[in-house]
């Protein structure tokens, strides 16, 4: 079970890399990818919870923190909620809120700002990078979008006020943001900020 949990980040990376490599078919691939990553995240949560429960139960001291000695909603639940439950569910919740916000924005603008599959790419990417890296991811999207827009204006590729699609940025920036996880890329102030907002 521990080996499977250690292998999951690589699985998430492979799925995302596959989406980028198969980008020509993104319309067909993105919804199944969202369903798959949701399934894997929930499976990850279940495995982490059951593994922690088993570790508590097999320890002569911590077994007294479980039923029948204490309610499951006592110490055990408070131990696992911030470590396992909230980090996974919060990124799903934030991804869903962005999904709804983009859908509403598109509806009120007549589909002017985003393609339909972009809403799914945003949802997927936020779940993929997780909490708290989704904050870095959204910030990176905004910075890259503004920078790209200014470059296009300077070189007169577009006119001011014209839409510049971010269609090709969502997934590659998600992969780049993913490398912040586990300390692959260290930026001291950013690392400190992310550690402070972790659950």
N, C-alpha and C positions, 0 to 999 in steps of 0.2 A: 504493500500500500504506500509506504514512504517513497519507494522508487518511482511509483506512478505519479505521486504528487510532485516529486522533483523533476519529472519528465514533462509535466504539463506546460511550463513556460515555453519550452521548445516546441510543443504541439501548437500553442497559440501563435508562436512566431511562424511556423511552417504554414499554418492556415492563412495568415496575413500575407506572407510572401507569395503563396499560391494565388491569392486574390490579385496581387499586384502583377504577377507574371501572366495571369489570365485576364488582364484588365479589359481586353476586347469583348469579353463575355460577362462583364461585371453586372449587367442588368439581370442576368440569370443566376449569377453566383452569390450575390450579396445577401439576399434574404435567407437562403439555406445556411450561409456562413453565420448570420446573426443567430439563427435557431441553434446551430451547432455550438457556438461559443456560450450561449445561455445554458445549454444542456451541460457542457463541460464545467462551467463555473459552479452550477448547482451541484454537480457530482463532486467537484473539488471541495465544496463546503461540507457536503455530507461525509466525505472521507475524513476531512479534518476534524469534524465534530465526533465522529465515531472513534477515530484514533485517540483523541484527547480523552473521551469517556473511558476507553479501554485502559489508557495509561493511568487515569485516576483510580479505576476499579482494581487494577493489579498492584497498586501501591498500598502497603499496609497502613499508611497514615492517611493518604488522600481518599481512600475508599469510604471514610467516615463523612466525606463531603457530598456523597451521593445517596440516593434512595437505597435502603429504607431509613437511613440515618438523618438525611436532610432532603428537602424537596429539590427537584431538578432545577427549579427556578431560583434556588438559593445561590450558593457560591458558584456552582458549576456554570450556570447560565451567565452570571456576571463575569466569569473568567473567560468564556468563549465569545461573548457578544462583541466586545471591542477588538479581540484578536482575529476572529474568523468571520463572524456573521456580517458586521457592519461594513468592513472594507469591500466585501463582494457585493452586498445588496446596495450600498450607497452608489457604487459606480454604475450599477444597472439602473437605479433610480435616476441618477443624473443623466445618463445616456437617454433614458426614456423621456425625460423632461426636455432635453435638447431636440429629440426626435419630434415631440409634439410642437415645440416652439417653431421649428423649421417648417413643419407641415402647415401650421397656422399662418406663418409669414408667407409661405407660398400660395396658400389659398387666397389671402387678402391681396396679394400682389399679382394674382393671375399667373403664377408659376414663373415669375420674372427672375427670381434670384437663384433658385436651386432646381436641379433635375430631381426626379422622384427618387432615383437610387442614391443620391447624395444624402438624403435623410437617413437612409439605412447605413450608409458608410459612416456617418457621424455617430450613430447609435453603436455600431460595431466597434469603431475606434475607441470610444470612451470606455466600453466594457473591456476591450483588449488591453488598454494601458492601465486601467484600474485606478483606485484611489490611493494616493492623492495626485498621481501623475496626470489625471485628466485636466487639472488646472494648468500644468505646464503645456499640455497638448493644445488646449484652447488658446492660451497665450501665444504659442508658436504659430498657430493658424492665423490669428489676427495680425501678428507681426509680419509673417510671410505674405499674407494677403495684401497688406498695406504697402509693403516694400515692392512687391511684384506690380502692384497697381501704379506706384510712382515711377518705376522703371519704364513701364509701358507708356505712361504719359510723357516722360522725358524723351523717349525715342519715337514719340508720336505714332505708336501702334494702335492706340485707342484715344478717344476724345474724353474730356472730363465729363463725368456723369454716366459714362457708358459702363455697362456691367462687365466685370472681369470674373469669369468662373474660377472656382477653387477646386473644380472637379478632380484634377490630378494631384492635389495636395493631401487630401484626407488620409489615405492609406500610407503613402510614404512617410508623412510626418508622424503617423502613429508608430511605425516601425522605429523611427529615430528616437521618439520619446520613450519607447519601450526599453531602449538601452540604458536609460537612467535607472531602471529597476535593478536592484541588487548591486548598485555601485559601479556598474561598468563605466559610467561617465560621472566624474565627480566635480561639481562646482560648489565650493564651500557654502556660500550664502544660500543658494538654492537648496542644497541638501539639508541645511539647518531648517529652512522654512518648511520643507516637505516633512521632516521629522516632527516638527511642531504641530502640524495639522493631521497627522496620522491618528487613527482611532486607537 
